Amino acid sequence: MKAAGLFLLLGLGLYCCSGNAEPGGASDEGKEPDCGSYIHPGCPKIFDPVCGTDNVAYPNECELCAENLKRQTNIRIKKRGMC
């Protein structure tokens, strides 16, 4: 009986801890940045931080878009503000 309970707890723990993160921070979570409203290269020097789904804080949404273009990734906005 103890062994069955142990396996049940172990299985539940593995199920809860298993993630579905993709390499490079791209995932289905977060909000898609509005990259079409910026002219690259060059972003405004406005400090309006956003936290990307890669858990990196970017100075503004334009900088996140520029990083996506440079690295060919799809980092999304996890939240507004610092991570």
C-alpha positions as MATLAB code, in Angstrom:
seq = 'MKAAGLFLLLGLGLYCCSGNAEPGGASDEGKEPDCGSYIHPGCPKIFDPVCGTDNVAYPNECELCAENLKRQTNIRIKKRGMC';
ca = [
       0.000    0.000    0.000;
       2.848    2.388    0.829;
       4.507    1.651   -2.510;
       1.320    2.486   -4.440;
       0.979    5.788   -2.577;
       4.622    6.608   -3.235;
       4.257    5.954   -6.973;
       1.063    8.014   -7.054;
       2.795   10.972   -5.398;
       5.834   10.622   -7.628;
       3.667   10.534  -10.746;
       1.678   13.560   -9.589;
       4.900   15.454   -8.904;
       6.308   14.688  -12.343;
       3.041   15.691  -13.991;
       2.929   19.034  -12.165;
       6.571   19.876  -12.790;
       6.742   18.979  -16.458;
       6.956   22.143  -18.578;
       6.345   22.843  -22.211;
       8.861   25.653  -22.700;
      10.438   26.046  -26.109;
      14.093   26.899  -26.732;
      14.884   30.584  -26.928;
      11.964   31.645  -24.781;
       9.334   31.349  -27.493;
       6.093   29.898  -26.273;
       2.343   30.303  -26.504;
       2.170   32.353  -23.313;
       2.130   36.123  -23.264;
       0.969   38.782  -25.681;
       2.263   39.184  -29.204;
       4.250   42.449  -29.515;
       3.030   45.038  -32.033;
       6.211   45.035  -34.119;
       4.523   46.453  -37.203;
       4.284   49.915  -35.662;
       8.078   50.346  -35.416;
      10.583   51.255  -38.113;
      13.782   49.216  -37.827;
      16.643   49.792  -37.299;
      16.385   52.243  -34.464;
      14.007   52.261  -31.531;
      12.793   55.242  -29.511;
      14.742   55.989  -26.340;
      11.589   55.740  -24.235;
      11.929   53.624  -21.088;
       8.734   51.565  -20.937;
      10.040   48.132  -19.891;
       8.473   44.847  -20.927;
       9.255   41.379  -19.624;
       9.695   38.846  -22.416;
       8.686   35.200  -22.287;
      12.440   34.488  -22.133;
      12.432   36.208  -18.690;
      14.573   39.091  -19.968;
      13.507   42.699  -19.345;
      13.650   44.847  -22.490;
      13.725   48.671  -22.306;
      10.593   48.878  -24.474;
       8.469   46.853  -26.880;
      10.483   48.044  -29.894;
      13.706   46.653  -28.394;
      11.976   43.281  -27.892;
      10.924   43.356  -31.570;
      14.463   44.257  -32.653;
      15.835   41.315  -30.652;
      13.290   38.990  -32.307;
      14.438   40.165  -35.738;
      18.113   39.825  -34.854;
      17.848   36.342  -33.322;
      14.988   35.074  -35.537;
      12.896   34.179  -32.467;
       9.318   34.788  -31.342;
       9.696   36.178  -27.840;
       6.376   37.518  -26.620;
       5.450   39.996  -23.878;
       4.968   38.136  -20.626;
       4.011   41.330  -18.762;
       4.523   45.073  -18.813;
       7.264   46.224  -16.461;
      10.411   44.559  -15.170;
      10.690   40.775  -14.836;
];
